[in-house]
């Protein structure tokens, strides 16, 4: 049985964007495309209605590319349990109010028992210090935290 992976909006954006002028971001885009091409088949890949909503914003041409990619994957719904969990993450100050969308991504992945949350958001999601607090929070709330990581962490599987 394959592990389940939730692909957050930054991954979809890196997959479809023009190469960045910033070298580090361009390298991350290349790595993301490499992971997508060579490693994603190891997983059952999911996105959510949140990813779709975020992907629809911005430049119409770029948005269309993101939406076209998303439509190839199963889309998880944002349900009441996910909303409540995200609200608690913010209310308990695990994540700041300005990161409520990130809390929703995490909550969707958590309530759907996703194994991995793939993201380039290293401030509010793929952050080693924050993940310790997230693990404790999820344990207190009887949930298991998905492994949150960037594509780099999954290249050697």
N, CA, C and O atoms as a GROMACS GRO file, in nm:
protein
  628
    1UNK      N    1   0.084  -0.118   0.000
    1UNK     CA    2   0.000   0.000   0.000
    1UNK      C    3   0.089   0.126   0.000
    1UNK      O    4   0.183   0.135   0.079
    2UNK      N    5   0.060   0.218  -0.086
    2UNK     CA    6   0.138   0.342  -0.097
    2UNK      C    7   0.107   0.437   0.017
    2UNK      O    8  -0.004   0.441   0.069
    3UNK      N    9   0.207   0.513   0.055
    3UNK     CA   10   0.186   0.621   0.151
    3UNK      C   11   0.110   0.734   0.081
    3UNK      O   12   0.120   0.751  -0.040
    4UNK      N   13   0.035   0.809   0.161
    4UNK     CA   14  -0.042   0.921   0.107
    4UNK      C   15   0.036   1.050   0.130
    4UNK      O   16   0.094   1.072   0.237
    5UNK      N   17   0.035   1.135   0.028
    5UNK     CA   18   0.106   1.263   0.038
    5UNK      C   19   0.012   1.375  -0.004
    5UNK      O   20  -0.057   1.366  -0.105
    6UNK      N   21   0.012   1.481   0.076
    6UNK     CA   22  -0.066   1.602   0.048
    6UNK      C   23   0.029   1.705  -0.011
    6UNK      O   24   0.128   1.742   0.051
    7UNK      N   25  -0.003   1.749  -0.131
    7UNK     CA   26   0.080   1.847  -0.200
    7UNK      C   27   0.019   1.985  -0.176
    7UNK      O   28  -0.090   2.016  -0.224
    8UNK      N   29   0.090   2.067  -0.101
    8UNK     CA   30   0.045   2.201  -0.065
    8UNK      C   31   0.070   2.296  -0.184
    8UNK      O   32   0.144   2.261  -0.275
    9UNK      N   33   0.010   2.411  -0.183
    9UNK     CA   34   0.008   2.503  -0.296
    9UNK      C   35   0.148   2.544  -0.344
    9UNK      O   36   0.168   2.563  -0.464
   10UNK      N   37   0.244   2.558  -0.253
   10UNK     CA   38   0.378   2.598  -0.298
   10UNK      C   39   0.437   2.496  -0.395
   10UNK      O   40   0.511   2.533  -0.486
   11UNK      N   41   0.405   2.371  -0.376
   11UNK     CA   42   0.458   2.266  -0.464
   11UNK      C   43   0.397   2.280  -0.603
   11UNK      O   44   0.468   2.275  -0.704
   12UNK      N   45   0.266   2.299  -0.609
   12UNK     CA   46   0.198   2.319  -0.737
   12UNK      C   47   0.254   2.443  -0.807
   12UNK      O   48   0.276   2.441  -0.928
   13UNK      N   49   0.277   2.548  -0.732
   13UNK     CA   50   0.331   2.671  -0.790
   13UNK      C   51   0.472   2.648  -0.846
   13UNK      O   52   0.503   2.694  -0.956
   14UNK      N   53   0.556   2.579  -0.770
   14UNK     CA   54   0.692   2.554  -0.817
   14UNK      C   55   0.693   2.464  -0.941
   14UNK      O   56   0.780   2.476  -1.026
   15UNK      N   57   0.596   2.374  -0.950
   15UNK     CA   58   0.589   2.284  -1.065
   15UNK      C   59   0.550   2.356  -1.194
   15UNK      O   60   0.592   2.317  -1.302
   16UNK      N   61   0.472   2.461  -1.181
   16UNK     CA   62   0.415   2.525  -1.300
   16UNK      C   63   0.474   2.662  -1.332
   16UNK      O   64   0.448   2.717  -1.439
   17UNK      N   65   0.552   2.718  -1.242
   17UNK     CA   66   0.603   2.854  -1.259
   17UNK      C   67   0.718   2.860  -1.359
   17UNK      O   68   0.790   2.762  -1.382
   18UNK      N   69   0.734   2.980  -1.417
   18UNK     CA   70   0.855   3.008  -1.495
   18UNK      C   71   0.975   3.001  -1.401
   18UNK      O   72   0.960   3.025  -1.281
   19UNK      N   73   1.092   2.968  -1.453
   19UNK     CA   74   1.211   2.965  -1.366
   19UNK      C   75   1.232   3.101  -1.297
   19UNK      O   76   1.222   3.206  -1.360
   20UNK      N   77   1.259   3.094  -1.170
   20UNK     CA   78   1.281   3.214  -1.091
   20UNK      C   79   1.416   3.276  -1.125
   20UNK      O   80   1.508   3.207  -1.170
   21UNK      N   81   1.427   3.407  -1.104
   21UNK     CA   82   1.556   3.475  -1.119
   21UNK      C   83   1.643   3.456  -0.995
   21UNK      O   84   1.764   3.478  -1.000
   22UNK      N   85   1.581   3.415  -0.885
   22UNK     CA   86   1.655   3.389  -0.762
   22UNK      C   87   1.709   3.246  -0.768
   22UNK      O   88   1.632   3.150  -0.784
   23UNK      N   89   1.840   3.231  -0.757
   23UNK     CA   90   1.904   3.101  -0.778
   23UNK      C   91   1.852   2.992  -0.685
   23UNK      O   92   1.829   2.879  -0.729
   24UNK      N   93   1.834   3.023  -0.558
   24UNK     CA   94   1.788   2.921  -0.463
   24UNK      C   95   1.647   2.875  -0.498
   24UNK      O   96   1.618   2.755  -0.497
   25UNK      N   97   1.560   2.969  -0.530
   25UNK     CA   98   1.423   2.932  -0.566
   25UNK      C   99   1.423   2.853  -0.696
   25UNK      O  100   1.350   2.754  -0.709
   26UNK      N  101   1.504   2.894  -0.793
   26UNK     CA  102   1.511   2.819  -0.918
   26UNK      C  103   1.560   2.676  -0.893
   26UNK      O  104   1.509   2.581  -0.952
   27UNK      N  105   1.659   2.660  -0.806
   27UNK     CA  106   1.708   2.526  -0.772
   27UNK      C  107   1.597   2.444  -0.707
   27UNK      O  108   1.583   2.325  -0.736
   28UNK      N  109   1.519   2.506  -0.619
   28UNK     CA  110   1.407   2.436  -0.556
   28UNK      C  111   1.300   2.400  -0.658
   28UNK      O  112   1.238   2.294  -0.648
   29UNK      N  113   1.277   2.487  -0.756
   29UNK     CA  114   1.182   2.454  -0.863
   29UNK      C  115   1.230   2.332  -0.942
   29UNK      O  116   1.152   2.242  -0.972
   30UNK      N  117   1.357   2.330  -0.975
   30UNK     CA  118   1.413   2.217  -1.050
   30UNK      C  119   1.402   2.089  -0.968
   30UNK      O  120   1.362   1.984  -1.020
   31UNK      N  121   1.436   2.097  -0.840
   31UNK     CA  122   1.425   1.980  -0.752
   31UNK      C  123   1.280   1.933  -0.743
   31UNK      O  124   1.254   1.812  -0.743
   32UNK      N  125   1.187   2.027  -0.734
   32UNK     CA  126   1.046   1.992  -0.725
   32UNK      C  127   1.001   1.919  -0.851
   32UNK      O  128   0.930   1.819  -0.843
   33UNK      N  129   1.041   1.970  -0.967
   33UNK     CA  130   1.006   1.904  -1.094
   33UNK      C  131   1.069   1.765  -1.104
   33UNK      O  132   1.007   1.672  -1.154
   34UNK      N  133   1.190   1.753  -1.055
   34UNK     CA  134   1.258   1.623  -1.056
   34UNK      C  135   1.184   1.525  -0.966
   34UNK      O  136   1.161   1.410  -1.004
   35UNK      N  137   1.146   1.570  -0.846
   35UNK     CA  138   1.069   1.484  -0.756
   35UNK      C  139   0.939   1.442  -0.822
   35UNK      O  140   0.901   1.325  -0.818
   36UNK      N  141   0.870   1.537  -0.883
   36UNK     CA  142   0.741   1.510  -0.947
   36UNK      C  143   0.757   1.406  -1.057
   36UNK      O  144   0.676   1.314  -1.069
   37UNK      N  145   0.859   1.422  -1.136
   37UNK     CA  146   0.881   1.332  -1.250
   37UNK      C  147   0.926   1.192  -1.207
   37UNK      O  148   0.883   1.092  -1.265
   38UNK      N  149   1.013   1.186  -1.106
   38UNK     CA  150   1.077   1.058  -1.074
   38UNK      C  151   1.031   0.991  -0.945
   38UNK      O  152   1.054   0.872  -0.928
   39UNK      N  153   0.969   1.063  -0.853
   39UNK     CA  154   0.939   1.006  -0.722
   39UNK      C  155   0.791   1.005  -0.684
   39UNK      O  156   0.750   0.928  -0.597
   40UNK      N  157   0.711   1.089  -0.745
   40UNK     CA  158   0.572   1.099  -0.699
   40UNK      C  159   0.495   0.969  -0.714
   40UNK      O  160   0.400   0.944  -0.639
   41UNK      N  161   0.534   0.885  -0.811
   41UNK     CA  162   0.464   0.759  -0.834
   41UNK      C  163   0.472   0.665  -0.714
   41UNK      O  164   0.396   0.568  -0.706
   42UNK      N  165   0.562   0.692  -0.621
   42UNK     CA  166   0.577   0.611  -0.500
   42UNK      C  167   0.460   0.637  -0.405
   42UNK      O  168   0.434   0.556  -0.316
   43UNK      N  169   0.390   0.747  -0.423
   43UNK     CA  170   0.284   0.792  -0.331
   43UNK      C  171   0.148   0.799  -0.400
   43UNK      O  172   0.138   0.806  -0.522
   44UNK      N  173   0.044   0.796  -0.317
   44UNK     CA  174  -0.089   0.839  -0.360
   44UNK      C  175  -0.092   0.988  -0.329
   44UNK      O  176  -0.083   1.029  -0.213
   45UNK      N  177  -0.104   1.070  -0.434
   45UNK     CA  178  -0.089   1.216  -0.422
   45UNK      C  179  -0.226   1.283  -0.414
   45UNK      O  180  -0.315   1.256  -0.495
   46UNK      N  181  -0.242   1.372  -0.315
   46UNK     CA  182  -0.366   1.445  -0.293
   46UNK      C  183  -0.340   1.595  -0.284
   46UNK      O  184  -0.231   1.638  -0.247
   47UNK      N  185  -0.441   1.672  -0.318
   47UNK     CA  186  -0.446   1.814  -0.290
   47UNK      C  187  -0.577   1.838  -0.217
   47UNK      O  188  -0.648   1.743  -0.183
   48UNK      N  189  -0.610   1.964  -0.194
   48UNK     CA  190  -0.738   1.994  -0.127
   48UNK      C  191  -0.809   2.107  -0.198
   48UNK      O  192  -0.755   2.170  -0.289
   49UNK      N  193  -0.930   2.131  -0.155
   49UNK     CA  194  -1.006   2.244  -0.207
   49UNK      C  195  -0.934   2.375  -0.174
   49UNK      O  196  -0.947   2.473  -0.247
   50UNK      N  197  -0.857   2.378  -0.064
   50UNK     CA  198  -0.777   2.497  -0.029
   50UNK      C  199  -0.670   2.521  -0.134
   50UNK      O  200  -0.649   2.635  -0.177
   51UNK      N  201  -0.601   2.416  -0.176
   51UNK     CA  202  -0.498   2.428  -0.278
   51UNK      C  203  -0.561   2.481  -0.407
   51UNK      O  204  -0.505   2.569  -0.472
   52UNK      N  205  -0.676   2.428  -0.442
   52UNK     CA  206  -0.746   2.474  -0.562
   52UNK      C  207  -0.782   2.622  -0.552
   52UNK      O  208  -0.760   2.698  -0.646
   53UNK      N  209  -0.836   2.664  -0.438
   53UNK     CA  210  -0.871   2.806  -0.418
   53UNK      C  211  -0.748   2.896  -0.432
   53UNK      O  212  -0.753   2.998  -0.500
   54UNK      N  213  -0.639   2.858  -0.368
   54UNK     CA  214  -0.518   2.940  -0.375
   54UNK      C  215  -0.459   2.940  -0.516
   54UNK      O  216  -0.407   3.042  -0.561
   55UNK      N  217  -0.467   2.828  -0.584
   55UNK     CA  218  -0.412   2.817  -0.719
   55UNK      C  219  -0.487   2.903  -0.819
   55UNK      O  220  -0.431   2.942  -0.922
   56UNK      N  221  -0.612   2.933  -0.791
   56UNK     CA  222  -0.694   3.012  -0.883
   56UNK      C  223  -0.662   3.161  -0.876
   56UNK      O  224  -0.708   3.238  -0.961
   57UNK      N  225  -0.584   3.202  -0.777
   57UNK     CA  226  -0.552   3.344  -0.761
   57UNK      C  227  -0.436   3.384  -0.851
   57UNK      O  228  -0.357   3.300  -0.893
   58UNK      N  229  -0.426   3.513  -0.879
   58UNK     CA  230  -0.310   3.566  -0.952
   58UNK      C  231  -0.327   3.569  -1.102
   58UNK      O  232  -0.438   3.569  -1.154
   59UNK      N  233  -0.214   3.571  -1.170
   59UNK     CA  234  -0.209   3.579  -1.315
   59UNK      C  235  -0.294   3.468  -1.378
   59UNK      O  236  -0.279   3.351  -1.342
   60UNK      N  237  -0.385   3.504  -1.472
   60UNK     CA  238  -0.474   3.403  -1.531
   60UNK      C  239  -0.401   3.288  -1.601
   60UNK      O  240  -0.444   3.173  -1.589
   61UNK      N  241  -0.294   3.316  -1.672
   61UNK     CA  242  -0.220   3.209  -1.741
   61UNK      C  243  -0.154   3.115  -1.639
   61UNK      O  244  -0.161   2.993  -1.653
   62UNK      N  245  -0.091   3.172  -1.539
   62UNK     CA  246  -0.026   3.091  -1.436
   62UNK      C  247  -0.130   3.012  -1.357
   62UNK      O  248  -0.109   2.895  -1.324
   63UNK      N  249  -0.242   3.077  -1.328
   63UNK     CA  250  -0.350   3.011  -1.256
   63UNK      C  251  -0.402   2.891  -1.334
   63UNK      O  252  -0.426   2.784  -1.277
   64UNK      N  253  -0.420   2.907  -1.462
   64UNK     CA  254  -0.470   2.797  -1.547
   64UNK      C  255  -0.375   2.677  -1.542
   64UNK      O  256  -0.420   2.563  -1.534
   65UNK      N  257  -0.246   2.702  -1.547
   65UNK     CA  258  -0.148   2.593  -1.539
   65UNK      C  259  -0.159   2.520  -1.405
   65UNK      O  260  -0.154   2.397  -1.399
   66UNK      N  261  -0.173   2.598  -1.297
   66UNK     CA  262  -0.185   2.535  -1.165
   66UNK      C  263  -0.312   2.453  -1.154
   66UNK      O  264  -0.310   2.340  -1.105
   67UNK      N  265  -0.423   2.510  -1.200
   67UNK     CA  266  -0.552   2.440  -1.192
   67UNK      C  267  -0.550   2.314  -1.279
   67UNK      O  268  -0.602   2.210  -1.237
   68UNK      N  269  -0.492   2.322  -1.397
   68UNK     CA  270  -0.483   2.204  -1.484
   68UNK      C  271  -0.408   2.091  -1.415
   68UNK      O  272  -0.447   1.975  -1.425
   69UNK      N  273  -0.300   2.124  -1.344
   69UNK     CA  274  -0.225   2.023  -1.272
   69UNK      C  275  -0.307   1.965  -1.157
   69UNK      O  276  -0.310   1.844  -1.137
   70UNK      N  277  -0.372   2.051  -1.082
   70UNK     CA  278  -0.452   2.009  -0.966
   70UNK      C  279  -0.564   1.915  -1.009
   70UNK      O  280  -0.595   1.819  -0.938
   71UNK      N  281  -0.624   1.941  -1.123
   71UNK     CA  282  -0.736   1.859  -1.168
   71UNK      C  283  -0.696   1.716  -1.201
   71UNK      O  284  -0.783   1.632  -1.226
   72UNK      N  285  -0.566   1.686  -1.203
   72UNK     CA  286  -0.520   1.549  -1.226
   72UNK      C  287  -0.513   1.469  -1.097
   72UNK      O  288  -0.484   1.349  -1.100
   73UNK      N  289  -0.538   1.533  -0.982
   73UNK     CA  290  -0.522   1.469  -0.852
   73UNK      C  291  -0.654   1.466  -0.775
   73UNK      O  292  -0.741   1.550  -0.797
   74UNK      N  293  -0.669   1.368  -0.686
   74UNK     CA  294  -0.786   1.369  -0.597
   74UNK      C  295  -0.784   1.493  -0.510
   74UNK      O  296  -0.679   1.533  -0.459
   75UNK      N  297  -0.901   1.555  -0.492
   75UNK     CA  298  -0.912   1.678  -0.413
   75UNK      C  299  -0.987   1.649  -0.283
   75UNK      O  300  -1.103   1.608  -0.285
   76UNK      N  301  -0.919   1.671  -0.171
   76UNK     CA  302  -0.979   1.652  -0.039
   76UNK      C  303  -1.060   1.775  -0.001
   76UNK      O  304  -1.018   1.888  -0.026
   77UNK      N  305  -1.176   1.753   0.057
   77UNK     CA  306  -1.263   1.864   0.097
   77UNK      C  307  -1.219   1.921   0.231
   77UNK      O  308  -1.159   1.852   0.314
   78UNK      N  309  -1.248   2.047   0.250
   78UNK     CA  310  -1.229   2.112   0.380
   78UNK      C  311  -1.360   2.094   0.456
   78UNK      O  312  -1.461   2.156   0.422
   79UNK      N  313  -1.357   2.009   0.559
   79UNK     CA  314  -1.480   1.981   0.634
   79UNK      C  315  -1.476   2.049   0.771
   79UNK      O  316  -1.378   2.115   0.807
   80UNK      N  317  -1.582   2.032   0.846
   80UNK     CA  318  -1.596   2.097   0.977
   80UNK      C  319  -1.484   2.055   1.073
   80UNK      O  320  -1.430   2.138   1.146
   81UNK      N  321  -1.448   1.927   1.073
   81UNK     CA  322  -1.341   1.880   1.161
   81UNK      C  323  -1.209   1.950   1.128
   81UNK      O  324  -1.134   1.988   1.219
   82UNK      N  325  -1.180   1.966   1.000
   82UNK     CA  326  -1.058   2.035   0.959
   82UNK      C  327  -1.059   2.182   0.999
   82UNK      O  328  -0.958   2.235   1.046
   83UNK      N  329  -1.172   2.248   0.980
   83UNK     CA  330  -1.184   2.389   1.017
   83UNK      C  331  -1.164   2.406   1.168
   83UNK      O  332  -1.092   2.497   1.211
   84UNK      N  333  -1.227   2.319   1.247
   84UNK     CA  334  -1.213   2.328   1.393
   84UNK      C  335  -1.068   2.305   1.437
   84UNK      O  336  -1.018   2.374   1.525
   85UNK      N  337  -1.002   2.208   1.375
   85UNK     CA  338  -0.862   2.181   1.411
   85UNK      C  339  -0.773   2.300   1.375
   85UNK      O  340  -0.687   2.339   1.454
   86UNK      N  341  -0.793   2.357   1.257
   86UNK     CA  342  -0.716   2.475   1.216
   86UNK      C  343  -0.741   2.592   1.310
   86UNK      O  344  -0.648   2.662   1.349
   87UNK      N  345  -0.866   2.613   1.347
   87UNK     CA  346  -0.899   2.722   1.440
   87UNK      C  347  -0.830   2.702   1.575
   87UNK      O  348  -0.784   2.799   1.636
   88UNK      N  349  -0.822   2.577   1.622
   88UNK     CA  350  -0.753   2.550   1.749
   88UNK      C  351  -0.603   2.573   1.738
   88UNK      O  352  -0.541   2.622   1.832
   89UNK      N  353  -0.545   2.539   1.622
   89UNK     CA  354  -0.401   2.564   1.601
   89UNK      C  355  -0.370   2.713   1.616
   89UNK      O  356  -0.266   2.751   1.672
   90UNK      N  357  -0.459   2.796   1.567
   90UNK     CA  358  -0.440   2.941   1.577
   90UNK      C  359  -0.477   2.991   1.716
   90UNK      O  360  -0.404   3.071   1.775
   91UNK      N  361  -0.589   2.945   1.770
   91UNK     CA  362  -0.633   2.991   1.902
   91UNK      C  363  -0.532   2.955   2.011
   91UNK      O  364  -0.511   3.032   2.105
   92UNK      N  365  -0.468   2.839   1.998
   92UNK     CA  366  -0.367   2.797   2.095
   92UNK      C  367  -0.229   2.855   2.065
   92UNK      O  368  -0.130   2.823   2.131
   93UNK      N  369  -0.223   2.940   1.965
   93UNK     CA  370  -0.100   3.011   1.924
   93UNK      C  371   0.013   2.918   1.881
   93UNK      O  372   0.131   2.948   1.899
   94UNK      N  373  -0.025   2.803   1.825
   94UNK     CA  374   0.074   2.716   1.765
   94UNK      C  375   0.118   2.778   1.632
   94UNK      O  376   0.236   2.780   1.599
   95UNK      N  377   0.021   2.830   1.559
   95UNK     CA  378   0.046   2.907   1.437
   95UNK      C  379  -0.016   3.045   1.454
   95UNK      O  380  -0.121   3.058   1.517
   96UNK      N  381   0.046   3.149   1.397
   96UNK     CA  382  -0.013   3.283   1.410
   96UNK      C  383  -0.138   3.298   1.324
   96UNK      O  384  -0.159   3.224   1.229
   97UNK      N  385  -0.219   3.396   1.359
   97UNK     CA  386  -0.342   3.424   1.284
   97UNK      C  387  -0.313   3.442   1.136
   97UNK      O  388  -0.390   3.395   1.051
   98UNK      N  389  -0.203   3.510   1.102
   98UNK     CA  390  -0.171   3.534   0.962
   98UNK      C  391  -0.140   3.405   0.887
   98UNK      O  392  -0.136   3.405   0.763
   99UNK      N  393  -0.119   3.296   0.958
   99UNK     CA  394  -0.091   3.166   0.896
   99UNK      C  395  -0.212   3.073   0.902
   99UNK      O  396  -0.198   2.951   0.899
  100UNK      N  397  -0.332   3.131   0.911
  100UNK     CA  398  -0.453   3.048   0.921
  100UNK      C  399  -0.468   2.956   0.800
  100UNK      O  400  -0.512   2.842   0.814
  101UNK      N  401  -0.433   3.003   0.681
  101UNK     CA  402  -0.441   2.917   0.562
  101UNK      C  403  -0.346   2.798   0.576
  101UNK      O  404  -0.380   2.686   0.537
  102UNK      N  405  -0.228   2.821   0.633
  102UNK     CA  406  -0.135   2.711   0.657
  102UNK      C  407  -0.193   2.612   0.758
  102UNK      O  408  -0.178   2.491   0.744
  103UNK      N  409  -0.260   2.665   0.859
  103UNK     CA  410  -0.326   2.579   0.958
  103UNK      C  411  -0.433   2.493   0.890
  103UNK      O  412  -0.450   2.377   0.926
  104UNK      N  413  -0.504   2.551   0.794
  104UNK     CA  414  -0.606   2.474   0.721
  104UNK      C  415  -0.543   2.362   0.639
  104UNK      O  416  -0.593   2.250   0.638
  105UNK      N  417  -0.432   2.391   0.570
  105UNK     CA  418  -0.363   2.285   0.495
  105UNK      C  419  -0.323   2.170   0.589
  105UNK      O  420  -0.347   2.053   0.560
  106UNK      N  421  -0.263   2.207   0.700
  106UNK     CA  422  -0.218   2.106   0.797
  106UNK      C  423  -0.337   2.027   0.853
  106UNK      O  424  -0.330   1.905   0.867
  107UNK      N  425  -0.444   2.096   0.883
  107UNK     CA  426  -0.563   2.030   0.938
  107UNK      C  427  -0.625   1.933   0.837
  107UNK      O  428  -0.664   1.822   0.873
  108UNK      N  429  -0.634   1.974   0.712
  108UNK     CA  430  -0.689   1.885   0.608
  108UNK      C  431  -0.604   1.759   0.597
  108UNK      O  432  -0.658   1.648   0.593
  109UNK      N  433  -0.473   1.776   0.592
  109UNK     CA  434  -0.385   1.660   0.583
  109UNK      C  435  -0.399   1.571   0.706
  109UNK      O  436  -0.400   1.448   0.696
  110UNK      N  437  -0.411   1.632   0.822
  110UNK     CA  438  -0.419   1.557   0.947
  110UNK      C  439  -0.548   1.477   0.957
  110UNK      O  440  -0.545   1.357   0.983
  111UNK      N  441  -0.662   1.542   0.936
  111UNK     CA  442  -0.790   1.471   0.952
  111UNK      C  443  -0.811   1.364   0.845
  111UNK      O  444  -0.891   1.272   0.863
  112UNK      N  445  -0.742   1.376   0.734
  112UNK     CA  446  -0.750   1.275   0.629
  112UNK      C  447  -0.642   1.168   0.642
  112UNK      O  448  -0.624   1.085   0.552
  113UNK      N  449  -0.571   1.171   0.753
  113UNK     CA  450  -0.467   1.073   0.786
  113UNK      C  451  -0.364   1.057   0.673
  113UNK      O  452  -0.330   0.947   0.631
  114UNK      N  453  -0.318   1.172   0.628
  114UNK     CA  454  -0.215   1.177   0.525
  114UNK      C  455  -0.079   1.151   0.591
  114UNK      O  456  -0.054   1.197   0.702
  115UNK      N  457   0.007   1.077   0.524
  115UNK     CA  458   0.137   1.042   0.580
  115UNK      C  459   0.238   1.157   0.571
  115UNK      O  460   0.316   1.180   0.664
  116UNK      N  461   0.237   1.228   0.457
  116UNK     CA  462   0.334   1.336   0.433
  116UNK      C  463   0.262   1.460   0.383
  116UNK      O  464   0.169   1.452   0.303
  117UNK      N  465   0.307   1.575   0.431
  117UNK     CA  466   0.262   1.704   0.378
  117UNK      C  467   0.384   1.765   0.310
  117UNK      O  468   0.483   1.797   0.376
  118UNK      N  469   0.376   1.780   0.178
  118UNK     CA  470   0.488   1.831   0.101
  118UNK      C  471   0.470   1.980   0.076
  118UNK      O  472   0.366   2.022   0.026
  119UNK      N  473   0.572   2.059   0.111
  119UNK     CA  474   0.560   2.204   0.102
  119UNK      C  475   0.698   2.268   0.089
  119UNK      O  476   0.799   2.209   0.126
  120UNK      N  477   0.698   2.390   0.037
  120UNK     CA  478   0.817   2.475   0.043
  120UNK      C  479   0.797   2.585   0.146
  120UNK      O  480   0.881   2.675   0.157
  121UNK      N  481   0.689   2.582   0.221
  121UNK     CA  482   0.664   2.680   0.326
  121UNK      C  483   0.743   2.638   0.450
  121UNK      O  484   0.695   2.559   0.531
  122UNK      N  485   0.862   2.691   0.462
  122UNK     CA  486   0.950   2.655   0.574
  122UNK      C  487   0.934   2.747   0.695
  122UNK      O  488   1.000   2.727   0.797
  123UNK      N  489   0.848   2.846   0.684
  123UNK     CA  490   0.824   2.935   0.797
  123UNK      C  491   0.718   2.877   0.890
  123UNK      O  492   0.737   2.872   1.011
  124UNK      N  493   0.605   2.833   0.834
  124UNK     CA  494   0.494   2.788   0.917
  124UNK      C  495   0.464   2.638   0.905
  124UNK      O  496   0.378   2.588   0.977
  125UNK      N  497   0.531   2.567   0.817
  125UNK     CA  498   0.501   2.424   0.804
  125UNK      C  499   0.628   2.338   0.814
  125UNK      O  500   0.645   2.268   0.914
  126UNK      N  501   0.714   2.342   0.716
  126UNK     CA  502   0.835   2.259   0.718
  126UNK      C  503   0.944   2.327   0.801
  126UNK      O  504   1.049   2.366   0.750
  127UNK      N  505   0.916   2.340   0.928
  127UNK     CA  506   1.003   2.411   1.022
  127UNK      C  507   1.028   2.317   1.140
  127UNK      O  508   0.934   2.284   1.213
  128UNK      N  509   1.150   2.274   1.158
  128UNK     CA  510   1.183   2.172   1.259
  128UNK      C  511   1.144   2.214   1.400
  128UNK      O  512   1.093   2.132   1.477
  129UNK      N  513   1.166   2.339   1.436
  129UNK     CA  514   1.132   2.386   1.571
  129UNK      C  515   0.980   2.385   1.590
  129UNK      O  516   0.930   2.338   1.693
  130UNK      N  517   0.909   2.434   1.493
  130UNK     CA  518   0.763   2.437   1.500
  130UNK      C  519   0.704   2.296   1.501
  130UNK      O  520   0.602   2.272   1.567
  131UNK      N  521   0.764   2.204   1.430
  131UNK     CA  522   0.708   2.069   1.421
  131UNK      C  523   0.703   1.999   1.557
  131UNK      O  524   0.614   1.918   1.582
  132UNK      N  525   0.797   2.030   1.644
  132UNK     CA  526   0.792   1.974   1.780
  132UNK      C  527   0.665   2.019   1.851
  132UNK      O  528   0.594   1.939   1.912
  133UNK      N  529   0.637   2.149   1.842
  133UNK     CA  530   0.514   2.202   1.904
  133UNK      C  531   0.390   2.143   1.837
  133UNK      O  532   0.292   2.112   1.905
  134UNK      N  533   0.394   2.129   1.705
  134UNK     CA  534   0.281   2.071   1.632
  134UNK      C  535   0.254   1.926   1.676
  134UNK      O  536   0.140   1.886   1.695
  135UNK      N  537   0.362   1.848   1.692
  135UNK     CA  538   0.347   1.709   1.735
  135UNK      C  539   0.279   1.701   1.872
  135UNK      O  540   0.187   1.621   1.891
  136UNK      N  541   0.323   1.784   1.966
  136UNK     CA  542   0.261   1.786   2.100
  136UNK      C  543   0.115   1.828   2.092
  136UNK      O  544   0.028   1.768   2.155
  137UNK      N  545   0.087   1.932   2.013
  137UNK     CA  546  -0.050   1.978   1.997
  137UNK      C  547  -0.138   1.867   1.941
  137UNK      O  548  -0.247   1.840   1.993
  138UNK      N  549  -0.092   1.802   1.836
  138UNK     CA  550  -0.173   1.697   1.772
  138UNK      C  551  -0.194   1.580   1.868
  138UNK      O  552  -0.303   1.523   1.873
  139UNK      N  553  -0.093   1.545   1.942
  139UNK     CA  554  -0.107   1.435   2.038
  139UNK      C  555  -0.213   1.469   2.143
  139UNK      O  556  -0.296   1.385   2.176
  140UNK      N  557  -0.209   1.592   2.195
  140UNK     CA  558  -0.309   1.637   2.292
  140UNK      C  559  -0.450   1.633   2.234
  140UNK      O  560  -0.547   1.612   2.306
  141UNK      N  561  -0.459   1.653   2.104
  141UNK     CA  562  -0.590   1.657   2.038
  141UNK      C  563  -0.623   1.525   1.967
  141UNK      O  564  -0.713   1.520   1.882
  142UNK      N  565  -0.550   1.420   2.002
  142UNK     CA  566  -0.574   1.285   1.951
  142UNK      C  567  -0.563   1.273   1.799
  142UNK      O  568  -0.644   1.206   1.734
  143UNK      N  569  -0.463   1.338   1.745
  143UNK     CA  570  -0.434   1.330   1.602
  143UNK      C  571  -0.287   1.296   1.584
  143UNK      O  572  -0.204   1.318   1.674
  144UNK      N  573  -0.255   1.241   1.467
  144UNK     CA  574  -0.115   1.215   1.434
  144UNK      C  575  -0.071   1.318   1.330
  144UNK      O  576  -0.135   1.335   1.226
  145UNK      N  577   0.039   1.384   1.359
  145UNK     CA  578   0.092   1.486   1.268
  145UNK      C  579   0.152   1.418   1.146
  145UNK      O  580   0.233   1.327   1.159
  146UNK      N  581   0.114   1.462   1.025
  146UNK     CA  582   0.182   1.411   0.906
  146UNK      C  583   0.329   1.454   0.910
  146UNK      O  584   0.363   1.555   0.972
  147UNK      N  585   0.414   1.378   0.845
  147UNK     CA  586   0.553   1.420   0.830
  147UNK      C  587   0.553   1.538   0.734
  147UNK      O  588   0.511   1.524   0.619
  148UNK      N  589   0.600   1.653   0.779
  148UNK     CA  590   0.600   1.774   0.697
  148UNK      C  591   0.740   1.794   0.643
  148UNK      O  592   0.837   1.800   0.719
  149UNK      N  593   0.751   1.804   0.510
  149UNK     CA  594   0.885   1.814   0.452
  149UNK      C  595   0.880   1.879   0.314
  149UNK      O  596   0.774   1.899   0.255
  150UNK      N  597   0.999   1.910   0.265
  150UNK     CA  598   1.015   1.962   0.129
  150UNK      C  599   1.046   1.843   0.037
  150UNK      O  600   1.078   1.735   0.086
  151UNK      N  601   1.037   1.862  -0.094
  151UNK     CA  602   1.072   1.753  -0.186
  151UNK      C  603   1.214   1.702  -0.165
  151UNK      O  604   1.240   1.584  -0.189
  152UNK      N  605   1.305   1.787  -0.121
  152UNK     CA  606   1.442   1.746  -0.098
  152UNK      C  607   1.449   1.626  -0.002
  152UNK      O  608   1.530   1.535  -0.021
  153UNK      N  609   1.365   1.625   0.100
  153UNK     CA  610   1.365   1.517   0.199
  153UNK      C  611   1.314   1.385   0.142
  153UNK      O  612   1.337   1.279   0.200
  154UNK      N  613   1.246   1.390   0.030
  154UNK     CA  614   1.189   1.268  -0.028
  154UNK      C  615   1.257   1.225  -0.158
  154UNK      O  616   1.203   1.143  -0.232
  155UNK      N  617   1.372   1.278  -0.184
  155UNK     CA  618   1.442   1.243  -0.309
  155UNK      C  619   1.514   1.108  -0.298
  155UNK      O  620   1.541   1.045  -0.400
  156UNK      N  621   1.545   1.064  -0.179
  156UNK     CA  622   1.624   0.942  -0.163
  156UNK      C  623   1.541   0.820  -0.131
  156UNK      O  624   1.593   0.722  -0.076
  157UNK      N  625   1.414   0.823  -0.163
  157UNK     CA  626   1.329   0.707  -0.134
  157UNK      C  627   1.341   0.603  -0.243
  157UNK      O  628   1.277   0.498  -0.236
   0.00000   0.00000   0.00000
